Structure formats: structure tokens, C-alpha cells
Amino acid sequence: MELSEQEKTEYKLIETFYRTPELRLWCYDPRTSTVTEVVPQKVEKATAKVVWTEDGYTLENHEKEKLIVDAVNYYFEALNIDNATQRVAKYRVGKIKELCNFRRPTGNAMKLG
């Protein structure tokens, strides 16, 4: 008789990063040596951000992106598939030390009010 227990899947916040708006998110899988584009989920929060328009300042809903990642894969930003494959090639040769190029939030942000 064989008994198997279903594993419980746990999700936890690993880290928060700032993204560059013009760049796309890419994933490099070292097991298969493939580069694929990743589309994160947009999660609407109850926060608002102030945006300058021609009529003055307005409030808009602030959406954050949420991504469930695979621990084996490497995630990074690039403009298109050509730039993404070039970045992976440089990483594999050793020209760049880290494939991840996200900006981490710092405590030096400007405080309002």
C-alpha cells in the first residue's frame, strides 16, 4: 500500500523591486536554456497616486504588479527578445555577474507632508 501526502503550496513575498516602465519582464530557465517573456498580474490596491495633468493634480488608482516566480529561473528586464538573449549570452560567458537588473527600493525617498 502506498500513501502519499499532497504538498501544501505556500506563497510569500520575497522582495519588492521598482520596474522601468518601457522595459518588458523576461525569464531565463537554465534547465532548458530558454528565454521567455513574463506578463505579471496587476493587482489593484486601495491606494491612490497623484498625477499631474493639464487641469492640475488628479488622483488615480494605483495598481501594483504581482508575480509568482519559480525559484530556479532568473528574472530580468529587457526591451525586446534580442536584447534579452544578448543579456543572457553575456551572463553565461561571464561578462556580467548578475542577470537580475531590477532597482531595489531605498529609504531615501522624498516624504510628502
TINUVO-895794 format. One record per atom (N, C-alpha, C, CB): residue in one letter; atom name; x, y, z. Coordinates in pm, whole numbers, padded with zeros to 5 digits. Last residue first. Glycine has a CB too. Layout:
BEGIN
<residu a	atome CA	c1 X	c2 Y	c3 Z> $
...
***
This chain:
BEGIN
<residu g	atome N	c1 00449	c2 06590	c3 00320> $
<residu g	atome CA	c1 00365	c2 06620	c3 00436> $
<residu g	atome C	c1 00426	c2 06600	c3 00564> $
<residu g	atome CB	c1 00247	c2 06544	c3 00432> $
<residu l	atome N	c1 00631	c2 06339	c3 00160> $
<residu l	atome CA	c1 00537	c2 06450	c3 00145> $
<residu l	atome C	c1 00458	c2 06468	c3 00273> $
<residu l	atome CB	c1 00443	c2 06425	c3 00025> $
<residu k	atome N	c1 00966	c2 06250	c3 00118> $
<residu k	atome CA	c1 00846	c2 06238	c3 00201> $
<residu k	atome C	c1 00759	c2 06362	c3 00181> $
<residu k	atome CB	c1 00885	c2 06220	c3 00352> $
<residu m	atome N	c1 01157	c2 06073	c3 -00114> $
<residu m	atome CA	c1 01109	c2 06203	c3 -00071> $
<residu m	atome C	c1 00978	c2 06185	c3 00005> $
<residu m	atome CB	c1 01089	c2 06298	c3 -00192> $
<residu a	atome N	c1 01362	c2 05797	c3 -00007> $
<residu a	atome CA	c1 01253	c2 05853	c3 -00085> $
<residu a	atome C	c1 01208	c2 05987	c3 -00028> $
<residu a	atome CB	c1 01135	c2 05756	c3 -00090> $
<residu n	atome N	c1 01567	c2 05641	c3 00095> $
<residu n	atome CA	c1 01595	c2 05781	c3 00069> $
<residu n	atome C	c1 01484	c2 05849	c3 -00011> $
<residu n	atome CB	c1 01725	c2 05794	c3 -00005> $
<residu g	atome N	c1 01557	c2 05371	c3 00128> $
<residu g	atome CA	c1 01491	c2 05453	c3 00230> $
<residu g	atome C	c1 01508	c2 05602	c3 00208> $
<residu g	atome CB	c1 01543	c2 05416	c3 00366> $
<residu t	atome N	c1 01488	c2 05214	c3 -00190> $
<residu t	atome CA	c1 01578	c2 05263	c3 -00084> $
<residu t	atome C	c1 01498	c2 05343	c3 00015> $
<residu t	atome CB	c1 01693	c2 05349	c3 -00143> $
<residu p	atome N	c1 01407	c2 04927	c3 -00383> $
<residu p	atome CA	c1 01366	c2 05050	c3 -00316> $
<residu p	atome C	c1 01463	c2 05086	c3 -00204> $
<residu p	atome CB	c1 01225	c2 05035	c3 -00260> $
<residu r	atome N	c1 01619	c2 04818	c3 -00650> $
<residu r	atome CA	c1 01560	c2 04793	c3 -00518> $
<residu r	atome C	c1 01518	c2 04926	c3 -00455> $
<residu r	atome CB	c1 01661	c2 04717	c3 -00427> $
<residu r	atome N	c1 01574	c2 04754	c3 -00988> $
<residu r	atome CA	c1 01616	c2 04854	c3 -00889> $
<residu r	atome C	c1 01544	c2 04825	c3 -00758> $
<residu r	atome CB	c1 01585	c2 04999	c3 -00938> $
<residu f	atome N	c1 01691	c2 04463	c3 -01165> $
<residu f	atome CA	c1 01586	c2 04542	c3 -01103> $
<residu f	atome C	c1 01645	c2 04642	c3 -01005> $
<residu f	atome CB	c1 01485	c2 04451	c3 -01033> $
<residu n	atome N	c1 01841	c2 04280	c3 -01311> $
<residu n	atome CA	c1 01876	c2 04422	c3 -01321> $
<residu n	atome C	c1 01767	c2 04511	c3 -01264> $
<residu n	atome CB	c1 01904	c2 04460	c3 -01465> $
<residu c	atome N	c1 01983	c2 03960	c3 -01299> $
<residu c	atome CA	c1 01877	c2 04048	c3 -01248> $
<residu c	atome C	c1 01922	c2 04193	c3 -01253> $
<residu c	atome CB	c1 01837	c2 04008	c3 -01103> $
<residu l	atome N	c1 02226	c2 03847	c3 -01359> $
<residu l	atome CA	c1 02128	c2 03862	c3 -01466> $
<residu l	atome C	c1 02017	c2 03958	c3 -01425> $
<residu l	atome CB	c1 02069	c2 03727	c3 -01503> $
<residu e	atome N	c1 02549	c2 03941	c3 -01267> $
<residu e	atome CA	c1 02414	c2 03911	c3 -01224> $
<residu e	atome C	c1 02317	c2 03938	c3 -01337> $
<residu e	atome CB	c1 02377	c2 03994	c3 -01100> $
<residu k	atome N	c1 02791	c2 03987	c3 -01399> $
<residu k	atome CA	c1 02788	c2 03897	c3 -01284> $
<residu k	atome C	c1 02647	c2 03853	c3 -01247> $
<residu k	atome CB	c1 02852	c2 03963	c3 -01166> $
<residu i	atome N	c1 02879	c2 03977	c3 -01742> $
<residu i	atome CA	c1 02804	c2 04040	c3 -01635> $
<residu i	atome C	c1 02786	c2 03938	c3 -01523> $
<residu i	atome CB	c1 02665	c2 04093	c3 -01687> $
<residu k	atome N	c1 03052	c2 03800	c3 -01869> $
<residu k	atome CA	c1 03075	c2 03943	c3 -01884> $
<residu k	atome C	c1 02996	c2 04024	c3 -01782> $
<residu k	atome CB	c1 03038	c2 03988	c3 -02024> $
<residu g	atome N	c1 03011	c2 03528	c3 -01873> $
<residu g	atome CA	c1 03074	c2 03585	c3 -01754> $
<residu g	atome C	c1 03103	c2 03734	c3 -01766> $
<residu g	atome CB	c1 03199	c2 03513	c3 -01724> $
<residu v	atome N	c1 02861	c2 03380	c3 -02047> $
<residu v	atome CA	c1 03005	c2 03390	c3 -02074> $
<residu v	atome C	c1 03079	c2 03445	c3 -01952> $
<residu v	atome CB	c1 03031	c2 03480	c3 -02196> $
<residu r	atome N	c1 02607	c2 03415	c3 -01938> $
<residu r	atome CA	c1 02662	c2 03279	c3 -01947> $
<residu r	atome C	c1 02812	c2 03279	c3 -01972> $
<residu r	atome CB	c1 02592	c2 03202	c3 -02058> $
<residu y	atome N	c1 02573	c2 03692	c3 -01967> $
<residu y	atome CA	c1 02574	c2 03631	c3 -01834> $
<residu y	atome C	c1 02639	c2 03493	c3 -01837> $
<residu y	atome CB	c1 02430	c2 03621	c3 -01778> $
<residu k	atome N	c1 02570	c2 03722	c3 -02244> $
<residu k	atome CA	c1 02675	c2 03788	c3 -02166> $
<residu k	atome C	c1 02687	c2 03728	c3 -02026> $
<residu k	atome CB	c1 02649	c2 03938	c3 -02157> $
<residu a	atome N	c1 02334	c2 03575	c3 -02296> $
<residu a	atome CA	c1 02462	c2 03530	c3 -02352> $
<residu a	atome C	c1 02579	c2 03593	c3 -02276> $
<residu a	atome CB	c1 02471	c2 03565	c3 -02502> $
<residu v	atome N	c1 02144	c2 03737	c3 -02169> $
<residu v	atome CA	c1 02167	c2 03600	c3 -02119> $
<residu v	atome C	c1 02300	c2 03547	c3 -02170> $
<residu v	atome CB	c1 02051	c2 03506	c3 -02162> $
<residu r	atome N	c1 02161	c2 03963	c3 -02331> $
<residu r	atome CA	c1 02194	c2 03974	c3 -02188> $
<residu r	atome C	c1 02222	c2 03837	c3 -02129> $
<residu r	atome CB	c1 02079	c2 04041	c3 -02111> $
<residu q	atome N	c1 02075	c2 03858	c3 -02575> $
<residu q	atome CA	c1 02212	c2 03911	c3 -02564> $
<residu q	atome C	c1 02254	c2 03921	c3 -02418> $
<residu q	atome CB	c1 02222	c2 04050	c3 -02632> $
<residu t	atome N	c1 01811	c2 03797	c3 -02511> $
<residu t	atome CA	c1 01902	c2 03687	c3 -02542> $
<residu t	atome C	c1 02048	c2 03734	c3 -02537> $
<residu t	atome CB	c1 01871	c2 03629	c3 -02680> $
<residu a	atome N	c1 01715	c2 04062	c3 -02468> $
<residu a	atome CA	c1 01708	c2 03962	c3 -02361> $
<residu a	atome C	c1 01806	c2 03847	c3 -02387> $
<residu a	atome CB	c1 01565	c2 03908	c3 -02346> $
<residu n	atome N	c1 01748	c2 04184	c3 -02715> $
<residu n	atome CA	c1 01825	c2 04234	c3 -02601> $
<residu n	atome C	c1 01827	c2 04134	c3 -02486> $
<residu n	atome CB	c1 01768	c2 04367	c3 -02552> $
<residu d	atome N	c1 01561	c2 04026	c3 -02857> $
<residu d	atome CA	c1 01702	c2 04032	c3 -02898> $
<residu d	atome C	c1 01790	c2 04079	c3 -02783> $
<residu d	atome CB	c1 01719	c2 04127	c3 -03018> $
<residu i	atome N	c1 01317	c2 04073	c3 -02732> $
<residu i	atome CA	c1 01375	c2 03938	c3 -02724> $
<residu i	atome C	c1 01523	c2 03939	c3 -02763> $
<residu i	atome CB	c1 01297	c2 03841	c3 -02813> $
<residu n	atome N	c1 01345	c2 04401	c3 -02570> $
<residu n	atome CA	c1 01283	c2 04304	c3 -02661> $
<residu n	atome C	c1 01358	c2 04172	c3 -02650> $
<residu n	atome CB	c1 01285	c2 04357	c3 -02809> $
<residu l	atome N	c1 01438	c2 04529	c3 -02333> $
<residu l	atome CA	c1 01349	c2 04598	c3 -02426> $
<residu l	atome C	c1 01275	c2 04501	c3 -02518> $
<residu l	atome CB	c1 01428	c2 04696	c3 -02509> $
<residu a	atome N	c1 01430	c2 04370	c3 -02009> $
<residu a	atome CA	c1 01495	c2 04400	c3 -02136> $
<residu a	atome C	c1 01391	c2 04461	c3 -02229> $
<residu a	atome CB	c1 01559	c2 04272	c3 -02200> $
<residu e	atome N	c1 01484	c2 04250	c3 -01678> $
<residu e	atome CA	c1 01415	c2 04339	c3 -01770> $
<residu e	atome C	c1 01498	c2 04360	c3 -01896> $
<residu e	atome CB	c1 01384	c2 04474	c3 -01704> $
<residu f	atome N	c1 01456	c2 03920	c3 -01526> $
<residu f	atome CA	c1 01525	c2 04045	c3 -01557> $
<residu f	atome C	c1 01442	c2 04126	c3 -01654> $
<residu f	atome CB	c1 01665	c2 04017	c3 -01615> $
<residu y	atome N	c1 01494	c2 03622	c3 -01341> $
<residu y	atome CA	c1 01404	c2 03722	c3 -01396> $
<residu y	atome C	c1 01481	c2 03852	c3 -01415> $
<residu y	atome CB	c1 01281	c2 03742	c3 -01304> $
<residu y	atome N	c1 01569	c2 03280	c3 -01358> $
<residu y	atome CA	c1 01622	c2 03414	c3 -01338> $
<residu y	atome C	c1 01530	c2 03512	c3 -01408> $
<residu y	atome CB	c1 01769	c2 03427	c3 -01391> $
<residu n	atome N	c1 01441	c2 02981	c3 -01192> $
<residu n	atome CA	c1 01455	c2 03073	c3 -01305> $
<residu n	atome C	c1 01512	c2 03207	c3 -01261> $
<residu n	atome CB	c1 01321	c2 03094	c3 -01372> $
<residu v	atome N	c1 01403	c2 02848	c3 -00953> $
<residu v	atome CA	c1 01517	c2 02809	c3 -01036> $
<residu v	atome C	c1 01544	c2 02912	c3 -01145> $
<residu v	atome CB	c1 01491	c2 02672	c3 -01100> $
<residu a	atome N	c1 01170	c2 02939	c3 -00835> $
<residu a	atome CA	c1 01297	c2 02965	c3 -00767> $
<residu a	atome C	c1 01419	c2 02933	c3 -00853> $
<residu a	atome CB	c1 01304	c2 02885	c3 -00639> $
<residu d	atome N	c1 00933	c2 03114	c3 -01014> $
<residu d	atome CA	c1 00993	c2 02983	c3 -00995> $
<residu d	atome C	c1 01133	c2 03008	c3 -00940> $
<residu d	atome CB	c1 00996	c2 02899	c3 -01130> $
<residu v	atome N	c1 00696	c2 03353	c3 -00885> $
<residu v	atome CA	c1 00818	c2 03315	c3 -00954> $
<residu v	atome C	c1 00857	c2 03171	c3 -00923> $
<residu v	atome CB	c1 00931	c2 03408	c3 -00915> $
<residu i	atome N	c1 00428	c2 03554	c3 -00943> $
<residu i	atome CA	c1 00466	c2 03430	c3 -00874> $
<residu i	atome C	c1 00582	c2 03371	c3 -00952> $
<residu i	atome CB	c1 00344	c2 03328	c3 -00864> $
<residu l	atome N	c1 00388	c2 03896	c3 -00914> $
<residu l	atome CA	c1 00443	c2 03789	c3 -00995> $
<residu l	atome C	c1 00477	c2 03670	c3 -00906> $
<residu l	atome CB	c1 00569	c2 03836	c3 -01074> $
<residu k	atome N	c1 00206	c2 04191	c3 -00949> $
<residu k	atome CA	c1 00238	c2 04078	c3 -00863> $
<residu k	atome C	c1 00283	c2 03963	c3 -00953> $
<residu k	atome CB	c1 00116	c2 04037	c3 -00774> $
<residu e	atome N	c1 00205	c2 04541	c3 -00956> $
<residu e	atome CA	c1 00218	c2 04416	c3 -01028> $
<residu e	atome C	c1 00264	c2 04307	c3 -00934> $
<residu e	atome CB	c1 00317	c2 04431	c3 -01146> $
<residu k	atome N	c1 -00046	c2 04773	c3 -00851> $
<residu k	atome CA	c1 00084	c2 04709	c3 -00833> $
<residu k	atome C	c1 00086	c2 04581	c3 -00913> $
<residu k	atome CB	c1 00114	c2 04681	c3 -00683> $
<residu e	atome N	c1 -00207	c2 05072	c3 -00928> $
<residu e	atome CA	c1 -00202	c2 04927	c3 -00946> $
<residu e	atome C	c1 -00060	c2 04878	c3 -00926> $
<residu e	atome CB	c1 -00254	c2 04886	c3 -01086> $
<residu h	atome N	c1 -00391	c2 05326	c3 -00792> $
<residu h	atome CA	c1 -00254	c2 05277	c3 -00807> $
<residu h	atome C	c1 -00256	c2 05125	c3 -00817> $
<residu h	atome CB	c1 -00163	c2 05325	c3 -00689> $
<residu n	atome N	c1 -00618	c2 05552	c3 -00933> $
<residu n	atome CA	c1 -00595	c2 05426	c3 -00862> $
<residu n	atome C	c1 -00455	c2 05377	c3 -00892> $
<residu n	atome CB	c1 -00700	c2 05318	c3 -00902> $
<residu e	atome N	c1 -00543	c2 05902	c3 -00910> $
<residu e	atome CA	c1 -00571	c2 05783	c3 -00988> $
<residu e	atome C	c1 -00550	c2 05660	c3 -00900> $
<residu e	atome CB	c1 -00480	c2 05777	c3 -01114> $
<residu l	atome N	c1 -00619	c2 06244	c3 -00874> $
<residu l	atome CA	c1 -00590	c2 06117	c3 -00808> $
<residu l	atome C	c1 -00628	c2 06002	c3 -00900> $
<residu l	atome CB	c1 -00666	c2 06106	c3 -00673> $
<residu t	atome N	c1 -00456	c2 06532	c3 -01018> $
<residu t	atome CA	c1 -00571	c2 06442	c3 -01003> $
<residu t	atome C	c1 -00525	c2 06316	c3 -00933> $
<residu t	atome CB	c1 -00635	c2 06409	c3 -01141> $
<residu y	atome N	c1 -00360	c2 06871	c3 -01057> $
<residu y	atome CA	c1 -00333	c2 06741	c3 -00998> $
<residu y	atome C	c1 -00463	c2 06660	c3 -00988> $
<residu y	atome CB	c1 -00268	c2 06757	c3 -00858> $
<residu g	atome N	c1 -00451	c2 07023	c3 -01373> $
<residu g	atome CA	c1 -00398	c2 07027	c3 -01237> $
<residu g	atome C	c1 -00370	c2 06886	c3 -01187> $
<residu g	atome CB	c1 -00495	c2 07099	c3 -01142> $
<residu d	atome N	c1 -00513	c2 07001	c3 -01636> $
<residu d	atome CA	c1 -00611	c2 07067	c3 -01549> $
<residu d	atome C	c1 -00562	c2 07083	c3 -01406> $
<residu d	atome CB	c1 -00741	c2 06991	c3 -01550> $
<residu e	atome N	c1 -00309	c2 06848	c3 -01740> $
<residu e	atome CA	c1 -00320	c2 06988	c3 -01783> $
<residu e	atome C	c1 -00416	c2 07068	c3 -01695> $
<residu e	atome CB	c1 -00367	c2 06994	c3 -01929> $
<residu t	atome N	c1 -00186	c2 06661	c3 -01454> $
<residu t	atome CA	c1 -00249	c2 06672	c3 -01585> $
<residu t	atome C	c1 -00256	c2 06819	c3 -01622> $
<residu t	atome CB	c1 -00391	c2 06607	c3 -01586> $
<residu w	atome N	c1 -00002	c2 06462	c3 -01237> $
<residu w	atome CA	c1 -00016	c2 06597	c3 -01292> $
<residu w	atome C	c1 -00077	c2 06588	c3 -01431> $
<residu w	atome CB	c1 00122	c2 06669	c3 -01297> $
<residu v	atome N	c1 -00131	c2 06249	c3 -00991> $
<residu v	atome CA	c1 -00078	c2 06261	c3 -01127> $
<residu v	atome C	c1 -00103	c2 06403	c3 -01176> $
<residu v	atome CB	c1 -00144	c2 06157	c3 -01223> $
<residu v	atome N	c1 -00097	c2 06061	c3 -00703> $
<residu v	atome CA	c1 -00123	c2 06195	c3 -00755> $
<residu v	atome C	c1 -00054	c2 06207	c3 -00890> $
<residu v	atome CB	c1 -00075	c2 06306	c3 -00656> $
<residu k	atome N	c1 -00254	c2 05748	c3 -00638> $
<residu k	atome CA	c1 -00134	c2 05827	c3 -00665> $
<residu k	atome C	c1 -00174	c2 05958	c3 -00729> $
<residu k	atome CB	c1 -00035	c2 05749	c3 -00757> $
<residu a	atome N	c1 -00398	c2 05548	c3 -00378> $
<residu a	atome CA	c1 -00410	c2 05636	c3 -00495> $
<residu a	atome C	c1 -00278	c2 05707	c3 -00515> $
<residu a	atome CB	c1 -00526	c2 05738	c3 -00476> $
<residu t	atome N	c1 -00494	c2 05220	c3 -00266> $
<residu t	atome CA	c1 -00415	c2 05341	c3 -00258> $
<residu t	atome C	c1 -00435	c2 05422	c3 -00385> $
<residu t	atome CB	c1 -00266	c2 05309	c3 -00236> $
<residu a	atome N	c1 -00599	c2 04969	c3 -00264> $
<residu a	atome CA	c1 -00685	c2 05078	c3 -00220> $
<residu a	atome C	c1 -00607	c2 05208	c3 -00203> $
<residu a	atome CB	c1 -00754	c2 05042	c3 -00090> $
<residu k	atome N	c1 -00485	c2 04806	c3 -00567> $
<residu k	atome CA	c1 -00484	c2 04830	c3 -00423> $
<residu k	atome C	c1 -00575	c2 04948	c3 -00390> $
<residu k	atome CB	c1 -00340	c2 04857	c3 -00373> $
<residu e	atome N	c1 -00503	c2 04562	c3 -00807> $
<residu e	atome CA	c1 -00544	c2 04697	c3 -00771> $
<residu e	atome C	c1 -00552	c2 04708	c3 -00619> $
<residu e	atome CB	c1 -00679	c2 04733	c3 -00836> $
<residu v	atome N	c1 -00255	c2 04396	c3 -00968> $
<residu v	atome CA	c1 -00339	c2 04388	c3 -00850> $
<residu v	atome C	c1 -00374	c2 04530	c3 -00809> $
<residu v	atome CB	c1 -00268	c2 04309	c3 -00734> $
<residu k	atome N	c1 -00177	c2 04233	c3 -01261> $
<residu k	atome CA	c1 -00195	c2 04364	c3 -01199> $
<residu k	atome C	c1 -00295	c2 04351	c3 -01086> $
<residu k	atome CB	c1 -00243	c2 04470	c3 -01303> $
<residu q	atome N	c1 00067	c2 03981	c3 -01312> $
<residu q	atome CA	c1 -00072	c2 04016	c3 -01284> $
<residu q	atome C	c1 -00077	c2 04155	c3 -01223> $
<residu q	atome CB	c1 -00138	c2 03911	c3 -01189> $
<residu p	atome N	c1 00322	c2 03994	c3 -01572> $
<residu p	atome CA	c1 00277	c2 03990	c3 -01433> $
<residu p	atome C	c1 00129	c2 04027	c3 -01421> $
<residu p	atome CB	c1 00361	c2 04084	c3 -01346> $
<residu v	atome N	c1 00435	c2 03798	c3 -01820> $
<residu v	atome CA	c1 00337	c2 03905	c3 -01801> $
<residu v	atome C	c1 00286	c2 03897	c3 -01657> $
<residu v	atome CB	c1 00219	c2 03895	c3 -01905> $
<residu v	atome N	c1 00746	c2 03727	c3 -01960> $
<residu v	atome CA	c1 00656	c2 03703	c3 -01849> $
<residu v	atome C	c1 00564	c2 03824	c3 -01836> $
<residu v	atome CB	c1 00736	c2 03677	c3 -01716> $
<residu e	atome N	c1 00906	c2 03565	c3 -02233> $
<residu e	atome CA	c1 00850	c2 03687	c3 -02175> $
<residu e	atome C	c1 00748	c2 03650	c3 -02069> $
<residu e	atome CB	c1 00786	c2 03775	c3 -02285> $
<residu t	atome N	c1 01191	c2 03346	c3 -02207> $
<residu t	atome CA	c1 01050	c2 03371	c3 -02237> $
<residu t	atome C	c1 01005	c2 03500	c3 -02170> $
<residu t	atome CB	c1 00963	c2 03252	c3 -02191> $
<residu v	atome N	c1 01461	c2 03160	c3 -02307> $
<residu v	atome CA	c1 01423	c2 03292	c3 -02259> $
<residu v	atome C	c1 01278	c2 03315	c3 -02302> $
<residu v	atome CB	c1 01519	c2 03404	c3 -02315> $
<residu t	atome N	c1 01621	c2 02851	c3 -02216> $
<residu t	atome CA	c1 01524	c2 02928	c3 -02293> $
<residu t	atome C	c1 01495	c2 03061	c3 -02225> $
<residu t	atome CB	c1 01395	c2 02848	c3 -02311> $
<residu s	atome N	c1 01766	c2 02633	c3 -02105> $
<residu s	atome CA	c1 01834	c2 02744	c3 -02174> $
<residu s	atome C	c1 01740	c2 02822	c3 -02265> $
<residu s	atome CB	c1 01951	c2 02690	c3 -02256> $
<residu t	atome N	c1 01655	c2 02451	c3 -01938> $
<residu t	atome CA	c1 01630	c2 02432	c3 -02080> $
<residu t	atome C	c1 01699	c2 02537	c3 -02167> $
<residu t	atome CB	c1 01481	c2 02435	c3 -02107> $
<residu r	atome N	c1 01763	c2 02534	c3 -01693> $
<residu r	atome CA	c1 01749	c2 02391	c3 -01721> $
<residu r	atome C	c1 01732	c2 02364	c3 -01870> $
<residu r	atome CB	c1 01632	c2 02333	c3 -01645> $
<residu p	atome N	c1 01751	c2 02810	c3 -01676> $
<residu p	atome CA	c1 01881	c2 02748	c3 -01701> $
<residu p	atome C	c1 01873	c2 02599	c3 -01731> $
<residu p	atome CB	c1 01971	c2 02770	c3 -01583> $
<residu d	atome N	c1 01534	c2 03029	c3 -01810> $
<residu d	atome CA	c1 01530	c2 02898	c3 -01746> $
<residu d	atome C	c1 01663	c2 02827	c3 -01775> $
<residu d	atome CB	c1 01408	c2 02813	c3 -01798> $
<residu y	atome N	c1 01466	c2 03361	c3 -01767> $
<residu y	atome CA	c1 01564	c2 03268	c3 -01823> $
<residu y	atome C	c1 01561	c2 03140	c3 -01742> $
<residu y	atome CB	c1 01708	c2 03331	c3 -01824> $
<residu c	atome N	c1 01220	c2 03594	c3 -01847> $
<residu c	atome CA	c1 01257	c2 03484	c3 -01759> $
<residu c	atome C	c1 01355	c2 03392	c3 -01833> $
<residu c	atome CB	c1 01131	c2 03405	c3 -01713> $
<residu w	atome N	c1 01140	c2 03946	c3 -01848> $
<residu w	atome CA	c1 01181	c2 03822	c3 -01913> $
<residu w	atome C	c1 01225	c2 03720	c3 -01809> $
<residu w	atome CB	c1 01295	c2 03848	c3 -02015> $
<residu l	atome N	c1 00939	c2 04229	c3 -01895> $
<residu l	atome CA	c1 00993	c2 04134	c3 -01798> $
<residu l	atome C	c1 01019	c2 04001	c3 -01868> $
<residu l	atome CB	c1 00897	c2 04115	c3 -01678> $
<residu r	atome N	c1 01025	c2 04527	c3 -02078> $
<residu r	atome CA	c1 00944	c2 04408	c3 -02054> $
<residu r	atome C	c1 01016	c2 04316	c3 -01956> $
<residu r	atome CB	c1 00914	c2 04334	c3 -02187> $
<residu l	atome N	c1 01041	c2 04885	c3 -02028> $
<residu l	atome CA	c1 01102	c2 04754	c3 -02046> $
<residu l	atome C	c1 01005	c2 04641	c3 -02013> $
<residu l	atome CB	c1 01226	c2 04742	c3 -01959> $
<residu e	atome N	c1 00922	c2 05124	c3 -01964> $
<residu e	atome CA	c1 00935	c2 05090	c3 -02105> $
<residu e	atome C	c1 00985	c2 04948	c3 -02128> $
<residu e	atome CB	c1 01029	c2 05187	c3 -02172> $
<residu p	atome N	c1 00929	c2 05150	c3 -01676> $
<residu p	atome CA	c1 00803	c2 05136	c3 -01749> $
<residu p	atome C	c1 00817	c2 05088	c3 -01894> $
<residu p	atome CB	c1 00732	c2 05265	c3 -01749> $
<residu t	atome N	c1 01126	c2 04953	c3 -01467> $
<residu t	atome CA	c1 01132	c2 05058	c3 -01566> $
<residu t	atome C	c1 01010	c2 05044	c3 -01657> $
<residu t	atome CB	c1 01265	c2 05052	c3 -01648> $
<residu r	atome N	c1 01030	c2 04878	c3 -01129> $
<residu r	atome CA	c1 01048	c2 04840	c3 -01269> $
<residu r	atome C	c1 01055	c2 04964	c3 -01355> $
<residu r	atome CB	c1 00935	c2 04749	c3 -01316> $
<residu y	atome N	c1 01152	c2 04800	c3 -00807> $
<residu y	atome CA	c1 01099	c2 04900	c3 -00897> $
<residu y	atome C	c1 01127	c2 04855	c3 -01039> $
<residu y	atome CB	c1 01159	c2 05041	c3 -00870> $
<residu f	atome N	c1 01063	c2 04522	c3 -00594> $
<residu f	atome CA	c1 01152	c2 04590	c3 -00688> $
<residu f	atome C	c1 01078	c2 04700	c3 -00761> $
<residu f	atome CB	c1 01212	c2 04489	c3 -00788> $
<residu t	atome N	c1 01064	c2 04328	c3 -00303> $
<residu t	atome CA	c1 00995	c2 04429	c3 -00382> $
<residu t	atome C	c1 01098	c2 04500	c3 -00468> $
<residu t	atome CB	c1 00919	c2 04529	c3 -00290> $
<residu e	atome N	c1 01067	c2 03974	c3 -00233> $
<residu e	atome CA	c1 01130	c2 04104	c3 -00237> $
<residu e	atome C	c1 01047	c2 04198	c3 -00323> $
<residu e	atome CB	c1 01274	c2 04095	c3 -00291> $
<residu i	atome N	c1 00889	c2 03767	c3 -00150> $
<residu i	atome CA	c1 01034	c2 03751	c3 -00147> $
<residu i	atome C	c1 01101	c2 03887	c3 -00140> $
<residu i	atome CB	c1 01083	c2 03673	c3 -00271> $
<residu l	atome N	c1 00606	c2 03680	c3 00014> $
<residu l	atome CA	c1 00670	c2 03793	c3 -00053> $
<residu l	atome C	c1 00821	c2 03778	c3 -00038> $
<residu l	atome CB	c1 00621	c2 03928	c3 00006> $
<residu k	atome N	c1 00495	c2 03346	c3 -00048> $
<residu k	atome CA	c1 00538	c2 03451	c3 00043> $
<residu k	atome C	c1 00608	c2 03559	c3 -00038> $
<residu k	atome CB	c1 00630	c2 03395	c3 00153> $
<residu y	atome N	c1 00289	c2 03065	c3 -00061> $
<residu y	atome CA	c1 00339	c2 03182	c3 -00131> $
<residu y	atome C	c1 00379	c2 03285	c3 -00027> $
<residu y	atome CB	c1 00234	c2 03239	c3 -00230> $
<residu e	atome N	c1 00285	c2 02714	c3 -00059> $
<residu e	atome CA	c1 00291	c2 02838	c3 00017> $
<residu e	atome C	c1 00349	c2 02948	c3 -00070> $
<residu e	atome CB	c1 00375	c2 02819	c3 00145> $
<residu t	atome N	c1 00102	c2 02426	c3 -00101> $
<residu t	atome CA	c1 00175	c2 02531	c3 -00171> $
<residu t	atome C	c1 00169	c2 02659	c3 -00090> $
<residu t	atome CB	c1 00118	c2 02553	c3 -00312> $
<residu k	atome N	c1 00142	c2 02115	c3 00048> $
<residu k	atome CA	c1 00075	c2 02243	c3 00055> $
<residu k	atome C	c1 00162	c2 02348	c3 -00014> $
<residu k	atome CB	c1 00045	c2 02283	c3 00204> $
<residu e	atome N	c1 00129	c2 01799	c3 -00107> $
<residu e	atome CA	c1 00208	c2 01909	c3 -00051> $
<residu e	atome C	c1 00127	c2 02038	c3 -00056> $
<residu e	atome CB	c1 00340	c2 01925	c3 -00128> $
<residu q	atome N	c1 -00046	c2 01516	c3 -00010> $
<residu q	atome CA	c1 -00042	c2 01629	c3 -00101> $
<residu q	atome C	c1 00034	c2 01744	c3 -00033> $
<residu q	atome CB	c1 -00185	c2 01674	c3 -00142> $
<residu e	atome N	c1 00112	c2 01215	c3 00053> $
<residu e	atome CA	c1 00051	c2 01333	c3 00111> $
<residu e	atome C	c1 00064	c2 01448	c3 00014> $
<residu e	atome CB	c1 00114	c2 01367	c3 00247> $
<residu s	atome N	c1 00051	c2 00874	c3 -00009> $
<residu s	atome CA	c1 00118	c2 00999	c3 -00048> $
<residu s	atome C	c1 00040	c2 01115	c3 00010> $
<residu s	atome CB	c1 00130	c2 01011	c3 -00202> $
<residu l	atome N	c1 00112	c2 00536	c3 00036> $
<residu l	atome CA	c1 00045	c2 00656	c3 00085> $
<residu l	atome C	c1 00123	c2 00778	c3 00038> $
<residu l	atome CB	c1 00032	c2 00654	c3 00239> $
<residu e	atome N	c1 00055	c2 00220	c3 -00084> $
<residu e	atome CA	c1 00138	c2 00340	c3 -00097> $
<residu e	atome C	c1 00057	c2 00460	c3 -00053> $
<residu e	atome CB	c1 00189	c2 00358	c3 -00243> $
<residu m	atome N	c1 00085	c2 -00117	c3 00000> $
<residu m	atome CA	c1 00000	c2 00000	c3 00000> $
<residu m	atome C	c1 00089	c2 00123	c3 00000> $
<residu m	atome CB	c1 -00096	c2 00000	c3 00122> $
***
